[in-house]
Amino acid sequence: MLGTDLVDVLRSTGDDVIGLGHADLDITSGASVATALDDVRPDVVVNCAAYTAVDAAETDEDAALLLNGTGPDVLSAGIAERPGVRLVQISTDYVFPGDATEPYAEEAPTGPRSAYGRTKLAGELAVQAALPDRGLIVRTAWLYGEHGSNFVSTMLRLEREKDTVDVVDDQRGQPTWTRDLAAFVHRLIEADAPAGAYHGTSSGETTWFGLAQEVFRRAGADPGRVRPTTTDRFPRPAPRPSYSVLAHDRSLRAGVRSIEDWRDALDRYLGRARSA
């Protein structure tokens, strides 16, 4: 979802963008990274590659670590040898323990509780070590978009197929449209933001239940058909953060506008989907 939107958004701003898939670039291979960097000669590299199967990572952590930890390590090492090239590493709210009561600041202590979170944190640390002055880490969460399966599209489908839907109401976060995240990444790049961690999530907060209700409402359906439930009713291999709200202070200090309210984003996303 994000890679496709990022290429589209950057091209719409007039940037020269080259999107490389796995067949073109294996970020876990130093030779592949070196060849790609020499061929493309980029000013900025944005790494959207990731192992995102959160539950599968609990029993396949080595595979997740290869892509989420080793990949950014190899990629940032190759970039470190090329002066002036910057890296934007996409990360996740899962690097935090998820038990806070107020939004996580960019500098808040990390403490992942899942294999996925541990492997994504390994990627962050690798970038920070290799590119202390040229590496940007953008943590995001609760992504949805046009180019992949996601919670919003699932709720739209279930609204058509089921009379009622039970959705957890004890996990709080920030639904974020991948197109908004792509635009945020572009703003960071254009502002020449200092190296370090930034939070790329929508403003405001809600629960999965609250998001589902808004999806139903905007689809013209009765939001009362969405019923609240609790996480323990849907046991999963990987623990889900109960609180994933991220603060945006560092981007504001850098003069970079944060993403608008999640409700506004949902309206724009659904409007775009209806007109497609």
FENPE-V242251 format. One record per pair of residues at least 6 apart in sequence whose ideal C-beta (glycine too) atoms are under 7 Angstrom apart, sorted by the first residue. I is the first residue (numbers start at 1). J is the second residue. D is the distance in Angstrom with one decimal. If there is no record, write none. Layout:
# FENPE-V242251
((I | J | D) (I | J | D))
This chain:
# FENPE-V242251
((1 | 143 | 6.1) (1 | 145 | 3.8) (1 | 147 | 4.8) (1 | 148 | 4.0) (1 | 150 | 6.8) (1 | 178 | 4.5) (2 | 48 | 5.1) (2 | 90 | 6.7) (2 | 143 | 6.6) (2 | 178 | 4.6) (2 | 181 | 6.2) (2 | 182 | 6.7) (3 | 19 | 6.4) (3 | 48 | 4.0) (4 | 147 | 4.3) (5 | 145 | 5.8) (5 | 147 | 6.8) (5 | 178 | 4.5) (5 | 179 | 4.6) (5 | 182 | 4.5) (6 | 46 | 6.2) (6 | 48 | 6.4) (6 | 182 | 4.2) (6 | 185 | 6.5) (7 | 17 | 5.3) (7 | 19 | 4.3) (9 | 179 | 6.4) (9 | 182 | 4.0) (9 | 183 | 5.5) (9 | 186 | 6.1) (10 | 17 | 4.5) (10 | 186 | 6.0) (11 | 17 | 5.1) (13 | 186 | 6.2) (18 | 40 | 5.4) (20 | 36 | 6.3) (25 | 32 | 5.7) (25 | 36 | 4.6) (26 | 32 | 4.3) (27 | 33 | 6.3) (27 | 47 | 6.8) (27 | 49 | 5.5) (27 | 71 | 3.9) (27 | 74 | 6.1) (27 | 75 | 4.8) (28 | 66 | 5.7) (28 | 67 | 6.8) (28 | 70 | 5.3) (28 | 71 | 5.0) (28 | 74 | 5.8) (29 | 74 | 6.9) (30 | 74 | 5.4) (30 | 78 | 6.5) (33 | 74 | 5.7) (33 | 75 | 5.6) (33 | 78 | 4.0) (34 | 78 | 5.6) (37 | 78 | 5.6) (37 | 79 | 7.0) (37 | 82 | 6.0) (42 | 85 | 6.2) (43 | 85 | 6.6) (44 | 86 | 4.8) (44 | 88 | 6.6) (44 | 189 | 5.5) (45 | 79 | 6.1) (45 | 85 | 6.6) (45 | 87 | 5.0) (46 | 88 | 4.4) (46 | 185 | 6.3) (47 | 72 | 6.2) (47 | 75 | 5.9) (47 | 87 | 6.7) (47 | 88 | 6.9) (47 | 89 | 5.2) (47 | 90 | 6.3) (48 | 90 | 5.6) (49 | 67 | 6.5) (49 | 71 | 6.1) (50 | 67 | 6.3) (50 | 68 | 5.8) (50 | 90 | 6.8) (51 | 57 | 6.4) (51 | 63 | 6.4) (51 | 64 | 4.2) (51 | 67 | 4.2) (51 | 68 | 5.3) (51 | 119 | 6.9) (54 | 114 | 6.5) (54 | 116 | 4.5) (54 | 238 | 4.8) (55 | 236 | 5.6) (55 | 237 | 4.4) (55 | 238 | 5.0) (57 | 64 | 4.0) (57 | 114 | 7.0) (57 | 115 | 4.1) (57 | 116 | 4.3) (57 | 119 | 6.6) (57 | 238 | 6.8) (58 | 114 | 6.9) (58 | 115 | 5.1) (58 | 237 | 4.3) (58 | 238 | 5.1) (61 | 115 | 4.2) (61 | 119 | 6.7) (64 | 115 | 6.0) (64 | 116 | 6.1) (64 | 119 | 4.4) (65 | 119 | 4.5) (65 | 122 | 6.3) (68 | 119 | 3.8) (68 | 120 | 5.1) (68 | 122 | 6.7) (68 | 123 | 5.0) (69 | 119 | 5.0) (69 | 122 | 3.2) (69 | 123 | 5.1) (69 | 126 | 6.5) (72 | 89 | 5.5) (72 | 123 | 3.7) (72 | 126 | 4.9) (72 | 127 | 5.4) (73 | 126 | 3.7) (75 | 87 | 6.8) (76 | 87 | 5.7) (76 | 126 | 5.8) (76 | 127 | 4.8) (76 | 130 | 3.8) (76 | 131 | 5.1) (76 | 135 | 6.3) (77 | 130 | 5.3) (79 | 85 | 4.9) (79 | 87 | 5.2) (79 | 131 | 6.3) (80 | 130 | 4.7) (80 | 131 | 5.9) (85 | 134 | 7.0) (86 | 134 | 4.8) (86 | 136 | 6.8) (87 | 127 | 6.2) (87 | 131 | 5.6) (87 | 134 | 6.5) (87 | 135 | 5.0) (87 | 136 | 7.0) (88 | 136 | 4.7) (88 | 138 | 6.0) (88 | 185 | 5.8) (89 | 123 | 6.2) (89 | 124 | 6.7) (89 | 127 | 4.7) (89 | 135 | 6.5) (89 | 137 | 5.0) (90 | 138 | 5.6) (90 | 140 | 6.6) (91 | 120 | 5.3) (91 | 123 | 6.7) (91 | 124 | 5.3) (91 | 137 | 5.2) (91 | 138 | 6.6) (91 | 139 | 4.6) (92 | 117 | 6.9) (92 | 120 | 4.9) (92 | 139 | 6.0) (92 | 140 | 6.6) (92 | 141 | 6.5) (93 | 139 | 6.0) (93 | 141 | 3.9) (93 | 173 | 6.9) (93 | 241 | 6.4) (93 | 244 | 4.2) (93 | 246 | 6.0) (94 | 112 | 5.8) (94 | 114 | 6.0) (94 | 116 | 5.5) (94 | 117 | 3.5) (94 | 120 | 6.1) (94 | 241 | 6.7) (95 | 110 | 4.6) (95 | 112 | 5.3) (95 | 117 | 5.4) (95 | 120 | 5.7) (95 | 121 | 4.5) (95 | 124 | 6.5) (95 | 139 | 6.8) (96 | 104 | 5.1) (96 | 108 | 6.6) (96 | 110 | 6.0) (96 | 111 | 6.5) (96 | 241 | 6.9) (97 | 111 | 4.0) (97 | 113 | 5.6) (98 | 113 | 6.5) (98 | 241 | 2.3) (98 | 242 | 5.7) (98 | 243 | 5.7) (98 | 244 | 5.9) (99 | 242 | 6.2) (99 | 243 | 6.4) (100 | 243 | 5.0) (101 | 243 | 6.8) (103 | 245 | 4.5) (103 | 246 | 5.9) (103 | 247 | 3.9) (104 | 245 | 7.0) (104 | 246 | 5.3) (104 | 247 | 6.2) (105 | 247 | 4.9) (105 | 249 | 6.3) (106 | 197 | 4.6) (106 | 198 | 6.4) (106 | 199 | 5.9) (106 | 249 | 7.0) (106 | 250 | 4.3) (110 | 121 | 5.6) (112 | 118 | 4.8) (112 | 121 | 5.4) (113 | 239 | 5.0) (114 | 238 | 4.2) (114 | 239 | 5.7) (115 | 238 | 6.9) (116 | 238 | 6.2) (124 | 137 | 5.2) (127 | 135 | 4.1) (127 | 137 | 6.1) (128 | 135 | 6.2) (131 | 195 | 6.8) (132 | 195 | 6.3) (133 | 195 | 5.2) (134 | 195 | 5.9) (135 | 195 | 5.3) (136 | 188 | 6.0) (136 | 193 | 6.4) (136 | 195 | 6.1) (136 | 196 | 7.0) (136 | 198 | 6.5) (137 | 196 | 6.9) (137 | 197 | 4.4) (137 | 198 | 6.9) (138 | 185 | 6.1) (138 | 198 | 5.3) (138 | 200 | 4.5) (139 | 197 | 6.4) (139 | 199 | 5.2) (139 | 200 | 6.8) (139 | 246 | 6.2) (140 | 176 | 5.7) (140 | 181 | 5.5) (140 | 200 | 4.6) (140 | 201 | 5.7) (141 | 173 | 5.4) (141 | 174 | 6.0) (141 | 176 | 6.4) (141 | 201 | 5.3) (141 | 244 | 5.1) (141 | 246 | 6.6) (142 | 173 | 4.7) (142 | 174 | 5.9) (142 | 175 | 4.7) (142 | 176 | 5.6) (143 | 150 | 6.6) (143 | 176 | 5.5) (143 | 178 | 5.5) (143 | 181 | 7.0) (144 | 150 | 3.9) (144 | 151 | 5.9) (144 | 152 | 4.1) (144 | 153 | 7.0) (144 | 175 | 6.5) (144 | 177 | 6.2) (145 | 177 | 6.1) (145 | 178 | 3.5) (145 | 179 | 6.4) (146 | 273 | 6.6) (151 | 208 | 6.9) (151 | 211 | 6.9) (152 | 215 | 5.7) (155 | 212 | 5.0) (155 | 215 | 4.3) (155 | 216 | 7.0) (156 | 215 | 6.3) (156 | 219 | 6.1) (158 | 165 | 4.9) (159 | 216 | 5.5) (159 | 219 | 5.4) (159 | 221 | 5.0) (163 | 225 | 6.6) (164 | 225 | 5.1) (164 | 227 | 5.7) (165 | 212 | 6.5) (165 | 225 | 6.6) (165 | 226 | 5.4) (166 | 227 | 5.0) (166 | 229 | 4.5) (167 | 208 | 5.1) (167 | 209 | 4.5) (167 | 212 | 4.4) (167 | 226 | 5.7) (167 | 228 | 6.9) (167 | 229 | 6.7) (168 | 208 | 5.1) (168 | 209 | 6.3) (168 | 229 | 5.8) (168 | 230 | 6.2) (168 | 231 | 5.1) (168 | 234 | 6.4) (169 | 207 | 4.8) (169 | 209 | 3.7) (169 | 228 | 3.7) (169 | 229 | 6.7) (170 | 207 | 7.0) (170 | 230 | 5.2) (170 | 231 | 5.5) (170 | 242 | 6.1) (171 | 207 | 6.0) (171 | 208 | 5.7) (171 | 231 | 6.2) (171 | 240 | 5.7) (171 | 241 | 6.8) (171 | 242 | 5.6) (172 | 205 | 5.5) (172 | 207 | 5.5) (172 | 243 | 5.2) (172 | 244 | 6.7) (172 | 245 | 5.9) (173 | 205 | 6.6) (173 | 244 | 3.8) (173 | 245 | 6.2) (174 | 201 | 4.0) (174 | 202 | 4.8) (174 | 204 | 6.7) (174 | 205 | 5.6) (174 | 245 | 6.0) (174 | 246 | 6.6) (174 | 262 | 5.8) (175 | 202 | 6.1) (175 | 206 | 6.8) (175 | 211 | 5.1) (175 | 262 | 4.6) (175 | 266 | 6.7) (176 | 201 | 4.8) (176 | 202 | 4.7) (176 | 259 | 6.7) (177 | 265 | 4.5) (177 | 269 | 4.9) (180 | 202 | 6.6) (180 | 259 | 4.8) (180 | 265 | 5.4) (181 | 200 | 4.9) (184 | 200 | 4.7) (184 | 259 | 5.5) (185 | 200 | 6.8) (187 | 256 | 4.9) (187 | 257 | 6.2) (188 | 198 | 6.3) (188 | 256 | 5.6) (191 | 254 | 6.1) (191 | 255 | 5.7) (191 | 256 | 5.0) (193 | 254 | 4.5) (193 | 256 | 5.9) (194 | 254 | 6.3) (196 | 250 | 7.0) (198 | 250 | 5.6) (198 | 251 | 5.0) (199 | 246 | 3.9) (199 | 247 | 6.3) (199 | 248 | 5.3) (200 | 259 | 6.8) (201 | 246 | 5.0) (201 | 259 | 6.5) (202 | 259 | 4.8) (202 | 260 | 6.8) (202 | 261 | 6.4) (202 | 262 | 3.8) (202 | 265 | 5.3) (203 | 258 | 6.1) (203 | 259 | 6.2) (203 | 260 | 6.0) (203 | 261 | 4.9) (203 | 262 | 7.0) (204 | 261 | 4.5) (204 | 262 | 5.0) (204 | 263 | 6.9) (205 | 245 | 4.7) (206 | 262 | 6.6) (209 | 226 | 6.4) (209 | 228 | 4.7) (212 | 226 | 4.6) (213 | 223 | 4.0) (213 | 226 | 4.8) (214 | 263 | 6.5) (214 | 266 | 6.0) (216 | 222 | 6.8) (216 | 223 | 4.7) (216 | 225 | 6.2) (216 | 226 | 5.6) (217 | 223 | 4.7) (218 | 266 | 6.6) (218 | 267 | 6.8) (218 | 270 | 5.4) (231 | 240 | 6.0) (248 | 258 | 4.0) (251 | 258 | 5.6) (252 | 258 | 6.3))
